[in-house]
Amino acid sequence: MDAVNGTPTPARLPRRVATLSVHTSPLDQPGAGDAGGMNVYIVEVSRRLAAWGIDVEIFTRATSSDLPPVVEMAPGVTVHHVIAGPYEGLGKNDLPAQLCAFTSGVLRAEAMHEPGYFDLIHSHYWLSGQVGWLARDRWGVPLIHSAHTLAKVKNSLLADGDMPEPRARVIGEEQVVAEADRLIASTGQEARDLVTLYAADPDRVHTIAPGVDLDRYQSGDQAIARAAVGVPTDALVLLFVGRIQPLKAPDILLRAAARLVEDDPDLARRLRVIVVGAPSGTGLDEPHALQNLAAHLGIAEQVRFERPVSPDRLADFYRAADVTVVPSYNESFGLVALESQACGTPVVAAAVGGLTTAVSHGRSGLLVAGHDPADYAAAVRRLIVDKPLAASLAAGAVQYATGFSWDRTAGELLAVYAEARHAPSYAVPVVG
């Protein structure tokens, strides 16, 4: 291992990694459809692996006939668009029927090269794990799997009116957990869930926290950020970023905002609630439900809806906000919370899943037990009234976020890659 940062020496690094992301492309805009934190994870990790001289080839399902077969996402990182089923109109629950076609595309791409072309497979989400399992057996290389979300956990924390994950997914996850050579968990809680709910071998589970782009997401002048996104300087800005669906619970923020105005009508003039995202998942069934809710609550004039934006513009929204609210029913980690904190904006978040790791209660933000809008209103009100607390959390948010970086995430992944490749099952010789 490297004596400085724990990264494996060059002789132990893989030359080429096959990254599988069946249901969503790293080229997609996060915040809409099925694109979210997993997309960010794959992009950021792949770029950093490439910086180490490792070729990363990402396989994802083609969703348009206009997409070229192969795209260079970054130097050393290519994206393969695999034809599997109709280009459009397929949700995640339709994709299991296309896994044979997708697997065939992946195997054919590898077959065009000499044997041993890939040194390792890293699959993301259970659909990719199913493909990775077969490719692993065909190529004789380790399979590293990241679940990102787990059906059994999601089904235990459903929002009202949300649909449970299907039994087929539960079975598929159980199979992948049993087959993968190494399992990557984002938090200690996810690692425990893999062991207790899926009977994972604890020795094969590694906890590696995702990171944040600390060059892009930095604190800055709030007034400049507000001018950039068109928000009054004296406004009280509450921000939600993410896919609009029951799981992410943006409705809780709107109900909390209405409670704040009800308790203090003078806030109506200053309050701005900004929702950055687009309908996704079961949220597609009622794409205007959140706008209708804002009107019903009497705060339509205070709520502004923005489509997903570029990372640089998103950073301006974070810097423009007083508080970012993350009221999700479940999060495997919570990259939005980390990005907000890196920009110096405290977070009020649900005390669930990975958010208890991404947010340090009382240091970088406030964690709320449960999903009662009144409790979120109370937490936001604390930051409005207690200016020293707000300032302390803003400073603590930046400091806490610096403990997470994509370089660290990639380095820890490389250590797992090296361990898996040199396990007795694969016995890759070390040169030098």
VOVEX-383755 format. One record per residue (C-alpha): residue number from 0; residue in three letters; x, y, z. Coordinates in steps of 0.1 Angstrom, whole numbers, padded with zeros to 4 digits. Each point is the difference from the previous one (the first is absolute). Layout:
! VOVEX-383755
+-----+-----+-------+-------+-------+
|   i |  aa |     x |     y |     z |
+-----+-----+-------+-------+-------+
| NUM | ALA |     X |     Y |     Z |
...
+-----+-----+-------+-------+-------+
END
This chain:
! VOVEX-383755
+-----+-----+-------+-------+-------+
|   i |  aa |     x |     y |     z |
+-----+-----+-------+-------+-------+
|   0 | MET |  0000 |  0000 |  0000 |
|   1 | ASP |  0011 |  0036 | -0006 |
|   2 | ALA |  0015 |  0013 |  0032 |
|   3 | VAL | -0016 |  0034 | -0004 |
|   4 | ASN | -0037 | -0006 | -0007 |
|   5 | GLY | -0005 | -0038 |  0002 |
|   6 | THR | -0006 | -0004 | -0038 |
|   7 | PRO |  0014 | -0032 | -0014 |
|   8 | THR |  0034 |  0002 | -0018 |
|   9 | PRO | -0002 |  0001 | -0038 |
|  10 | ALA |  0009 | -0037 | -0003 |
|  11 | ARG | -0032 | -0009 |  0018 |
|  12 | LEU | -0023 |  0024 | -0019 |
|  13 | PRO | -0024 | -0014 | -0025 |
|  14 | ARG |  0007 |  0010 | -0036 |
|  15 | ARG | -0036 |  0001 | -0011 |
|  16 | VAL | -0034 |  0000 |  0019 |
|  17 | ALA | -0034 | -0009 | -0015 |
|  18 | THR | -0026 |  0022 |  0018 |
|  19 | LEU | -0036 | -0011 | -0004 |
|  20 | SER | -0029 |  0025 |  0003 |
|  21 | VAL | -0029 | -0016 | -0018 |
|  22 | HIS | -0029 |  0022 |  0009 |
|  23 | THR |  0015 |  0035 | -0001 |
|  24 | SER |  0029 |  0016 | -0019 |
|  25 | PRO |  0027 |  0020 |  0016 |
|  26 | LEU | -0006 |  0025 | -0028 |
|  27 | ASP | -0035 |  0007 |  0012 |
|  28 | GLN | -0009 |  0031 |  0020 |
|  29 | PRO | -0004 | -0008 |  0037 |
|  30 | GLY | -0033 |  0010 |  0015 |
|  31 | ALA | -0024 | -0013 | -0026 |
|  32 | GLY | -0012 | -0035 | -0011 |
|  33 | ASP |  0022 | -0026 |  0017 |
|  34 | ALA |  0031 |  0022 |  0001 |
|  35 | GLY |  0012 |  0010 |  0034 |
|  36 | GLY |  0028 | -0006 |  0024 |
|  37 | MET |  0011 | -0032 | -0016 |
|  38 | ASN |  0007 |  0018 | -0032 |
|  39 | VAL |  0021 |  0025 |  0018 |
|  40 | TYR |  0019 | -0028 |  0018 |
|  41 | ILE |  0008 | -0018 | -0033 |
|  42 | VAL |  0012 |  0031 | -0018 |
|  43 | GLU |  0022 |  0013 |  0029 |
|  44 | VAL |  0015 | -0033 |  0008 |
|  45 | SER |  0007 | -0009 | -0036 |
|  46 | ARG |  0018 |  0032 | -0007 |
|  47 | ARG |  0022 | -0005 |  0030 |
|  48 | LEU |  0008 | -0036 | -0009 |
|  49 | ALA |  0009 |  0013 | -0035 |
|  50 | ALA |  0023 |  0025 |  0016 |
|  51 | TRP |  0019 | -0030 |  0015 |
|  52 | GLY |  0005 | -0014 | -0035 |
|  53 | ILE | -0028 | -0025 |  0003 |
|  54 | ASP | -0023 | -0003 | -0031 |
|  55 | VAL | -0037 |  0000 |  0010 |
|  56 | GLU | -0026 | -0013 | -0024 |
|  57 | ILE | -0036 |  0007 |  0011 |
|  58 | PHE | -0028 | -0021 | -0015 |
|  59 | THR | -0035 |  0015 |  0001 |
|  60 | ARG | -0033 | -0006 | -0019 |
|  61 | ALA | -0005 |  0020 | -0031 |
|  62 | THR | -0031 |  0022 |  0003 |
|  63 | SER |  0001 |  0017 | -0034 |
|  64 | SER |  0009 | -0010 | -0035 |
|  65 | ASP |  0019 |  0032 | -0003 |
|  66 | LEU |  0026 | -0011 |  0026 |
|  67 | PRO |  0033 | -0011 | -0014 |
|  68 | PRO |  0011 | -0035 |  0010 |
|  69 | VAL |  0030 |  0013 |  0019 |
|  70 | VAL |  0005 |  0035 |  0016 |
|  71 | GLU |  0032 |  0013 |  0017 |
|  72 | MET | -0013 |  0015 |  0032 |
|  73 | ALA |  0035 |  0011 |  0011 |
|  74 | PRO |  0035 | -0010 | -0008 |
|  75 | GLY |  0003 | -0037 |  0009 |
|  76 | VAL | -0038 | -0004 |  0005 |
|  77 | THR | -0023 | -0013 | -0027 |
|  78 | VAL | -0037 | -0006 |  0001 |
|  79 | HIS | -0015 | -0029 | -0021 |
|  80 | HIS | -0036 |  0003 | -0009 |
|  81 | VAL | -0014 | -0036 | -0001 |
|  82 | ILE | -0031 | -0007 | -0020 |
|  83 | ALA | -0024 | -0019 |  0023 |
|  84 | GLY | -0037 |  0004 | -0007 |
|  85 | PRO | -0018 |  0031 | -0014 |
|  86 | TYR |  0018 |  0032 |  0004 |
|  87 | GLU | -0026 |  0018 |  0020 |
|  88 | GLY | -0030 | -0008 |  0022 |
|  89 | LEU |  0017 | -0025 |  0023 |
|  90 | GLY |  0000 |  0005 |  0038 |
|  91 | LYS |  0023 | -0018 |  0024 |
|  92 | ASN | -0027 | -0026 |  0006 |
|  93 | ASP |  0000 | -0009 | -0037 |
|  94 | LEU |  0037 | -0004 | -0003 |
|  95 | PRO |  0004 | -0036 |  0015 |
|  96 | ALA | -0014 | -0013 | -0033 |
|  97 | GLN |  0028 |  0017 | -0019 |
|  98 | LEU |  0029 | -0013 |  0021 |
|  99 | CYS |  0008 | -0028 | -0024 |
| 100 | ALA |  0003 |  0025 | -0029 |
| 101 | PHE |  0021 |  0023 |  0021 |
| 102 | THR |  0023 | -0028 |  0012 |
| 103 | SER |  0004 | -0011 | -0036 |
| 104 | GLY |  0011 |  0035 | -0010 |
| 105 | VAL |  0025 |  0002 |  0029 |
| 106 | LEU |  0015 | -0035 | -0008 |
| 107 | ARG |  0002 |  0008 | -0037 |
| 108 | ALA |  0019 |  0032 |  0007 |
| 109 | GLU |  0026 | -0019 |  0021 |
| 110 | ALA |  0002 | -0028 | -0026 |
| 111 | MET |  0014 |  0025 | -0026 |
| 112 | HIS |  0032 |  0001 |  0020 |
| 113 | GLU |  0026 | -0024 |  0012 |
| 114 | PRO | -0009 | -0022 |  0030 |
| 115 | GLY |  0007 |  0018 |  0033 |
| 116 | TYR | -0010 |  0034 | -0014 |
| 117 | PHE | -0018 |  0010 |  0033 |
| 118 | ASP |  0016 | -0005 |  0033 |
| 119 | LEU | -0031 |  0007 |  0021 |
| 120 | ILE | -0037 |  0007 | -0001 |
| 121 | HIS | -0017 |  0027 |  0021 |
| 122 | SER | -0038 | -0002 | -0002 |
| 123 | HIS | -0024 |  0027 |  0013 |
| 124 | TYR | -0036 | -0008 |  0011 |
| 125 | TRP | -0014 | -0036 |  0000 |
| 126 | LEU | -0009 | -0001 | -0037 |
| 127 | SER |  0037 |  0006 | -0008 |
| 128 | GLY |  0010 | -0026 |  0026 |
| 129 | GLN | -0020 | -0026 | -0019 |
| 130 | VAL |  0020 |  0007 | -0031 |
| 131 | GLY |  0033 |  0003 |  0019 |
| 132 | TRP | -0006 | -0034 |  0016 |
| 133 | LEU | -0001 | -0017 | -0034 |
| 134 | ALA |  0029 |  0020 | -0015 |
| 135 | ARG |  0021 | -0008 |  0031 |
| 136 | ASP | -0005 | -0037 | -0006 |
| 137 | ARG |  0008 |  0004 | -0037 |
| 138 | TRP |  0031 |  0021 |  0004 |
| 139 | GLY |  0014 | -0014 |  0032 |
| 140 | VAL |  0005 |  0034 |  0017 |
| 141 | PRO | -0014 |  0013 |  0033 |
| 142 | LEU | -0034 |  0016 |  0003 |
| 143 | ILE | -0003 |  0031 |  0022 |
| 144 | HIS | -0035 |  0011 |  0006 |
| 145 | SER | -0016 |  0032 |  0013 |
| 146 | ALA | -0037 | -0002 |  0008 |
| 147 | HIS | -0006 |  0037 |  0005 |
| 148 | THR | -0035 | -0008 |  0013 |
| 149 | LEU | -0015 | -0032 |  0015 |
| 150 | ALA | -0035 | -0011 | -0006 |
| 151 | LYS | -0005 | -0014 |  0035 |
| 152 | VAL |  0010 |  0033 |  0015 |
| 153 | LYS | -0021 |  0021 | -0023 |
| 154 | ASN | -0031 | -0022 |  0006 |
| 155 | SER |  0004 |  0005 |  0037 |
| 156 | LEU |  0000 |  0038 | -0003 |
| 157 | LEU | -0026 |  0006 | -0027 |
| 158 | ALA | -0016 |  0035 | -0003 |
| 159 | ASP | -0038 |  0001 |  0000 |
| 160 | GLY | -0013 | -0010 | -0034 |
| 161 | ASP |  0033 | -0012 | -0012 |
| 162 | MET |  0003 | -0035 | -0017 |
| 163 | PRO |  0021 | -0027 |  0016 |
| 164 | GLU |  0029 | -0014 | -0019 |
| 165 | PRO | -0010 | -0033 | -0018 |
| 166 | ARG |  0008 | -0034 |  0013 |
| 167 | ALA |  0021 | -0006 | -0031 |
| 168 | ARG |  0024 |  0027 |  0010 |
| 169 | VAL |  0004 | -0014 |  0035 |
| 170 | ILE |  0008 | -0034 | -0014 |
| 171 | GLY |  0024 |  0015 | -0025 |
| 172 | GLU |  0018 |  0019 |  0027 |
| 173 | GLU |  0003 | -0031 |  0022 |
| 174 | GLN |  0016 | -0018 | -0030 |
| 175 | VAL |  0025 |  0028 | -0007 |
| 176 | VAL |  0010 |  0003 |  0037 |
| 177 | ALA |  0007 | -0037 |  0001 |
| 178 | GLU |  0021 |  0000 | -0032 |
| 179 | ALA |  0020 |  0033 |  0001 |
| 180 | ASP |  0036 | -0004 |  0011 |
| 181 | ARG | -0001 |  0034 |  0018 |
| 182 | LEU | -0029 |  0022 |  0011 |
| 183 | ILE |  0005 |  0037 |  0003 |
| 184 | ALA | -0023 |  0018 |  0026 |
| 185 | SER | -0001 |  0037 |  0003 |
| 186 | THR | -0006 |  0000 |  0038 |
| 187 | GLY |  0004 | -0022 |  0030 |
| 188 | GLN | -0038 | -0003 |  0001 |
| 189 | GLU | -0001 | -0013 | -0036 |
| 190 | ALA |  0027 | -0025 |  0008 |
| 191 | ARG | -0021 | -0012 |  0029 |
| 192 | ASP | -0031 | -0002 | -0022 |
| 193 | LEU |  0019 | -0022 | -0025 |
| 194 | VAL |  0010 | -0024 |  0028 |
| 195 | THR | -0032 | -0001 |  0020 |
| 196 | LEU | -0026 |  0003 | -0028 |
| 197 | TYR |  0019 | -0018 | -0028 |
| 198 | ALA |  0023 | -0024 |  0018 |
| 199 | ALA |  0031 |  0015 | -0016 |
| 200 | ASP |  0033 | -0013 |  0012 |
| 201 | PRO |  0014 |  0028 |  0022 |
| 202 | ASP |  0035 | -0006 | -0013 |
| 203 | ARG | -0011 |  0009 | -0035 |
| 204 | VAL | -0017 |  0033 |  0010 |
| 205 | HIS |  0021 |  0032 | -0001 |
| 206 | THR | -0013 |  0034 |  0011 |
| 207 | ILE |  0012 |  0028 | -0022 |
| 208 | ALA | -0017 |  0034 |  0002 |
| 209 | PRO | -0008 |  0019 | -0032 |
| 210 | GLY |  0016 |  0034 | -0004 |
| 211 | VAL | -0007 |  0035 | -0012 |
| 212 | ASP |  0017 |  0021 | -0027 |
| 213 | LEU |  0018 |  0024 |  0023 |
| 214 | ASP |  0013 |  0021 | -0029 |
| 215 | ARG | -0036 |  0006 | -0013 |
| 216 | TYR | -0020 |  0002 |  0032 |
| 217 | GLN |  0016 |  0027 |  0021 |
| 218 | SER | -0013 |  0027 |  0022 |
| 219 | GLY | -0003 |  0035 | -0015 |
| 220 | ASP | -0017 |  0033 |  0001 |
| 221 | GLN | -0037 | -0006 |  0006 |
| 222 | ALA | -0010 |  0033 | -0016 |
| 223 | ILE |  0018 | -0008 | -0032 |
| 224 | ALA | -0016 | -0035 | -0001 |
| 225 | ARG | -0034 |  0015 |  0005 |
| 226 | ALA |  0005 |  0024 | -0028 |
| 227 | ALA |  0011 | -0028 | -0022 |
| 228 | VAL | -0032 | -0021 |  0007 |
| 229 | GLY | -0024 |  0030 |  0002 |
| 230 | VAL | -0008 |  0000 |  0037 |
| 231 | PRO | -0004 |  0032 |  0021 |
| 232 | THR |  0028 |  0008 |  0024 |
| 233 | ASP | -0022 |  0002 |  0030 |
| 234 | ALA | -0020 | -0032 | -0007 |
| 235 | LEU | -0002 | -0030 |  0022 |
| 236 | VAL |  0009 | -0028 | -0024 |
| 237 | LEU | -0009 | -0037 |  0007 |
| 238 | LEU |  0014 | -0024 | -0026 |
| 239 | PHE | -0009 | -0035 | -0012 |
| 240 | VAL |  0021 | -0018 | -0025 |
| 241 | GLY | -0008 | -0034 | -0014 |
| 242 | ARG | -0025 | -0021 | -0019 |
| 243 | ILE | -0036 |  0008 |  0007 |
| 244 | GLN | -0015 | -0031 |  0013 |
| 245 | PRO | -0016 | -0012 |  0033 |
| 246 | LEU |  0033 | -0016 |  0012 |
| 247 | LYS |  0018 |  0033 | -0001 |
| 248 | ALA | -0030 |  0017 |  0018 |
| 249 | PRO |  0002 |  0036 | -0014 |
| 250 | ASP | -0036 |  0004 |  0012 |
| 251 | ILE |  0012 |  0000 |  0035 |
| 252 | LEU |  0021 |  0031 | -0007 |
| 253 | LEU | -0031 |  0018 | -0015 |
| 254 | ARG | -0021 | -0009 |  0030 |
| 255 | ALA |  0027 |  0012 |  0023 |
| 256 | ALA |  0003 |  0032 | -0019 |
| 257 | ALA | -0038 |  0005 |  0003 |
| 258 | ARG |  0002 | -0006 |  0037 |
| 259 | LEU |  0027 |  0027 |  0003 |
| 260 | VAL | -0021 |  0025 | -0018 |
| 261 | GLU | -0031 | -0009 |  0021 |
| 262 | ASP |  0020 |  0005 |  0032 |
| 263 | ASP |  0016 |  0033 | -0013 |
| 264 | PRO | -0020 |  0016 | -0028 |
| 265 | ASP |  0028 |  0026 | -0004 |
| 266 | LEU |  0022 | -0027 | -0015 |
| 267 | ALA | -0022 | -0003 | -0031 |
| 268 | ARG |  0017 |  0031 | -0015 |
| 269 | ARG |  0035 | -0014 |  0004 |
| 270 | LEU | -0005 | -0037 | -0003 |
| 271 | ARG |  0012 | -0018 | -0031 |
| 272 | VAL | -0002 | -0038 | -0004 |
| 273 | ILE |  0021 | -0012 | -0030 |
| 274 | VAL | -0005 | -0035 | -0013 |
| 275 | VAL |  0026 | -0012 | -0024 |
| 276 | GLY | -0009 | -0033 | -0017 |
| 277 | ALA | -0025 | -0018 | -0021 |
| 278 | PRO | -0026 | -0027 |  0005 |
| 279 | SER |  0013 | -0035 |  0002 |
| 280 | GLY | -0011 | -0035 |  0009 |
| 281 | THR | -0035 |  0000 |  0015 |
| 282 | GLY |  0001 |  0038 | -0002 |
| 283 | LEU | -0006 | -0003 | -0037 |
| 284 | ASP | -0035 | -0011 |  0007 |
| 285 | GLU | -0009 |  0035 |  0011 |
| 286 | PRO |  0026 |  0023 | -0015 |
| 287 | HIS | -0016 |  0032 |  0013 |
| 288 | ALA | -0009 | -0013 |  0035 |
| 289 | LEU |  0026 |  0023 |  0017 |
| 290 | GLN | -0012 |  0031 | -0018 |
| 291 | ASN | -0036 | -0009 |  0009 |
| 292 | LEU |  0010 | -0005 |  0036 |
| 293 | ALA |  0017 |  0034 |  0002 |
| 294 | ALA | -0032 |  0016 | -0013 |
| 295 | HIS | -0021 | -0019 |  0025 |
| 296 | LEU |  0023 |  0011 |  0028 |
| 297 | GLY | -0002 |  0036 | -0011 |
| 298 | ILE |  0037 |  0004 | -0006 |
| 299 | ALA |  0001 | -0003 | -0038 |
| 300 | GLU |  0015 |  0035 | -0003 |
| 301 | GLN |  0028 | -0010 |  0023 |
| 302 | VAL |  0009 | -0032 | -0018 |
| 303 | ARG |  0022 | -0001 | -0031 |
| 304 | PHE |  0006 | -0031 | -0020 |
| 305 | GLU |  0032 | -0005 | -0020 |
| 306 | ARG |  0008 | -0029 | -0024 |
| 307 | PRO |  0033 | -0018 |  0008 |
| 308 | VAL |  0030 |  0022 | -0006 |
| 309 | SER |  0037 | -0004 | -0007 |
| 310 | PRO |  0023 | -0006 |  0030 |
| 311 | ASP |  0015 |  0035 | -0002 |
| 312 | ARG | -0035 |  0017 |  0001 |
| 313 | LEU | -0011 | -0024 |  0027 |
| 314 | ALA |  0029 |  0012 |  0021 |
| 315 | ASP | -0014 |  0036 | -0004 |
| 316 | PHE | -0034 | -0013 |  0013 |
| 317 | TYR |  0017 | -0016 |  0030 |
| 318 | ARG |  0019 |  0032 |  0008 |
| 319 | ALA | -0031 |  0021 | -0005 |
| 320 | ALA | -0020 | -0020 |  0026 |
| 321 | ASP | -0003 |  0005 |  0037 |
| 322 | VAL | -0008 | -0037 |  0006 |
| 323 | THR | -0002 | -0030 | -0022 |
| 324 | VAL | -0027 | -0024 |  0011 |
| 325 | VAL |  0004 | -0038 | -0006 |
| 326 | PRO | -0032 | -0017 |  0014 |
| 327 | SER |  0004 | -0033 | -0018 |
| 328 | TYR | -0015 | -0032 |  0014 |
| 329 | ASN |  0032 | -0018 | -0009 |
| 330 | GLU |  0034 |  0009 | -0014 |
| 331 | SER |  0029 | -0024 | -0005 |
| 332 | PHE |  0023 |  0030 |  0006 |
| 333 | GLY | -0013 |  0035 | -0009 |
| 334 | LEU |  0024 |  0017 | -0024 |
| 335 | VAL | -0023 |  0031 | -0001 |
| 336 | ALA |  0006 |  0005 |  0037 |
| 337 | LEU |  0037 | -0002 | -0005 |
| 338 | GLU |  0001 |  0023 | -0030 |
| 339 | SER | -0021 |  0026 |  0019 |
| 340 | GLN |  0023 | -0001 |  0030 |
| 341 | ALA |  0031 |  0003 | -0022 |
| 342 | CYS | -0015 |  0033 | -0012 |
| 343 | GLY | -0005 |  0012 |  0036 |
| 344 | THR | -0037 | -0005 |  0001 |
| 345 | PRO | -0013 | -0020 |  0031 |
| 346 | VAL | -0024 | -0029 | -0005 |
| 347 | VAL | -0032 | -0010 |  0017 |
| 348 | ALA | -0003 | -0037 | -0008 |
| 349 | ALA | -0019 | -0031 |  0010 |
| 350 | ALA |  0019 | -0022 |  0024 |
| 351 | VAL | -0002 | -0030 | -0023 |
| 352 | GLY |  0025 | -0022 | -0018 |
| 353 | GLY |  0031 |  0017 | -0013 |
| 354 | LEU | -0011 |  0035 |  0010 |
| 355 | THR |  0011 | -0008 |  0035 |
| 356 | THR |  0035 | -0003 | -0014 |
| 357 | ALA | -0002 |  0028 | -0026 |
| 358 | VAL | -0012 |  0025 |  0026 |
| 359 | SER |  0016 |  0005 |  0034 |
| 360 | HIS | -0028 |  0010 |  0023 |
| 361 | GLY |  0007 |  0033 |  0018 |
| 362 | ARG |  0032 |  0005 | -0020 |
| 363 | SER | -0009 |  0002 | -0037 |
| 364 | GLY | -0038 | -0001 |  0002 |
| 365 | LEU | -0029 | -0013 |  0019 |
| 366 | LEU | -0015 | -0035 | -0002 |
| 367 | VAL | -0037 | -0005 |  0005 |
| 368 | ALA | -0016 | -0032 |  0013 |
| 369 | GLY | -0031 | -0010 | -0020 |
| 370 | HIS | -0017 |  0019 | -0028 |
| 371 | ASP | -0024 |  0024 |  0018 |
| 372 | PRO |  0001 |  0033 | -0019 |
| 373 | ALA | -0004 |  0018 |  0033 |
| 374 | ASP |  0033 | -0014 |  0012 |
| 375 | TYR |  0017 |  0012 | -0032 |
| 376 | ALA | -0015 |  0034 |  0004 |
| 377 | ALA |  0013 |  0001 |  0036 |
| 378 | ALA |  0035 | -0009 | -0012 |
| 379 | VAL |  0000 |  0027 | -0027 |
| 380 | ARG | -0014 |  0025 |  0025 |
| 381 | ARG |  0029 | -0007 |  0024 |
| 382 | LEU |  0024 |  0011 | -0028 |
| 383 | ILE | -0021 |  0031 | -0008 |
| 384 | VAL | -0002 |  0012 |  0036 |
| 385 | ASP |  0034 | -0012 |  0013 |
| 386 | LYS |  0025 |  0019 | -0022 |
| 387 | PRO |  0031 | -0012 |  0019 |
| 388 | LEU | -0012 | -0036 | -0005 |
| 389 | ALA | -0005 |  0005 | -0037 |
| 390 | ALA |  0035 |  0015 | -0003 |
| 391 | SER |  0015 | -0028 |  0020 |
| 392 | LEU | -0016 | -0026 | -0022 |
| 393 | ALA |  0010 |  0017 | -0032 |
| 394 | ALA |  0036 |  0000 |  0011 |
| 395 | GLY | -0003 | -0035 |  0013 |
| 396 | ALA | -0016 | -0012 | -0033 |
| 397 | VAL |  0030 |  0010 | -0020 |
| 398 | GLN |  0024 | -0015 |  0024 |
| 399 | TYR | -0019 | -0033 |  0002 |
| 400 | ALA | -0003 | -0003 | -0038 |
| 401 | THR |  0037 |  0003 | -0004 |
| 402 | GLY |  0003 | -0035 |  0016 |
| 403 | PHE | -0017 | -0015 | -0031 |
| 404 | SER |  0016 |  0001 | -0034 |
| 405 | TRP | -0003 | -0020 | -0032 |
| 406 | ASP |  0038 | -0005 |  0001 |
| 407 | ARG | -0003 | -0017 |  0033 |
| 408 | THR | -0029 | -0021 | -0012 |
| 409 | ALA |  0019 | -0011 | -0031 |
| 410 | GLY |  0031 | -0008 |  0020 |
| 411 | GLU | -0019 | -0022 |  0024 |
| 412 | LEU | -0017 | -0018 | -0029 |
| 413 | LEU |  0033 | -0007 | -0016 |
| 414 | ALA |  0011 | -0017 |  0032 |
| 415 | VAL | -0030 | -0022 | -0002 |
| 416 | TYR |  0006 | -0007 | -0037 |
| 417 | ALA |  0036 | -0010 |  0007 |
| 418 | GLU | -0011 | -0023 |  0029 |
| 419 | ALA | -0026 | -0017 | -0021 |
| 420 | ARG |  0023 | -0005 | -0030 |
| 421 | HIS |  0027 | -0016 |  0022 |
| 422 | ALA | -0023 | -0022 |  0020 |
| 423 | PRO |  0007 | -0038 | -0003 |
| 424 | SER | -0030 | -0004 | -0024 |
| 425 | TYR |  0018 |  0023 | -0026 |
| 426 | ALA |  0036 | -0001 |  0010 |
| 427 | VAL |  0013 |  0028 | -0022 |
| 428 | PRO |  0038 |  0001 |  0002 |
| 429 | VAL |  0015 |  0032 |  0013 |
| 430 | VAL |  0029 |  0014 | -0022 |
| 431 | GLY |  0027 |  0019 |  0017 |
+-----+-----+-------+-------+-------+
END
